[in-house]
């Protein structure tokens, strides 16, 4: 049986709890958490783990399961160690909420012309290994999404 899911970004103008409530009232049971809604949660004052746990509990109480979340597109985790550290905040939040699958776009290095595919691959692999260490003792799974530049093919993703 197919389970219908929806992307929380449909209601980007709503606070995360309001978005959950609307989808629950519409009969949805599953939702992908957008990075924009994750941004809203991260910007709240307080302990990120507590914020995530409270939001995850609220979603479950409304009958919504957040099985997947999308990590930010704007972060250049291969080019900026600060961005890599910020990405870890999203992973920490997703773990606290109960989001298991974390969609990540590899860094395309559009700002650095002339890099070979091999160099782009090596730099992405290095960043992914750092994130892998960070999520080692969690249930999180990083799901690489193919792009229109790199990686494009299933073979490139599997590499």
Secondary structure, DSSP 8 states (H G I E B T S, - for coil): ----EEEGGGGTTS-HHHHHHHHHHTT--EEEE-HHHHHHHHTSSS-HHHHHHHHHHHHHHTT-EEEEEE--SS--TTT-HHHHHHHHHHHHHHHHHT--EEEEE----TTSTT--HHHHHHHHHHHHHHHHHHTTTSS-EEEEE--SSSS-SHHHHH-
